[in-house]
Amino acid sequence: MNEQSLSVRDAILQRRSVKNFNGQPVERDTLMTVLDDAKWAPNHGNREPWRLVVGCGEELHELHTVLREFGVAKWKDLSEEDLAKQMKKFVSAGAYAFVVVSEDARQKERLEDYAAASSYIQNAQLLAWDLGIGSCWKTPPFLDAPKFREALGVKQGERIISMLQFGYFDEMPKAKPRKPIEEFVTFFGNNN
């Protein structure tokens, strides 16, 4: 485990979404520490509206089978080589956390819960980054597929808002440019 102990600013500025993991597993204890520490995210009314379905270690093989079923179109028709290429995006990650949020019927609370869970996800990504573990927040369309939801034990009234992949990587992704602050900030009273 790489103990970098980055400043908060450095973690925010240096973190990248990693999509090319090297296949090294993320240890369960390490992942659980990251996910436990992430719970200190701000959340309205201290509701802690998230729950996680986690895959790491022994259960990854079974999870890969589910991801193949829903994430690779017509996988049964592919050659072994083509299937392996398609599955690389799933099998190279060292761990998964699917973030699930209850969909409160009240719009204000539903939006607050989504925002809080998003803060939780950001915390998890930054905490993992501090340990030298990359992550990527993905929202593939199959997250809403009824059979996929069933496979993960997601109940009616809940929504998967993230397929969060974790893993080690060999090459640091390049930073993508961000808008200059002048493009997204106006000062009160200057609404033109």
Salt bridges, closest charged atoms under 4 A:
ASP36 OD1 - LYS39 NZ 2.70
GLU59 OE1 - ARG28 NH2 2.87
GLU81 OE2 - LYS85 NZ 3.63
ASP104 OD2 - ARG106 NH2 2.72
GLU109 OE2 - ARG106 NH1 3.77
GLU112 OE1 - ARG47 NH2 2.82
GLU112 OE2 - LYS108 NZ 2.46
ASP113 OD1 - ARG47 NH2 2.84
ASP144 OD2 - ARG159 NH2 3.25
GLU158 OE2 - ARG51 NE 2.88
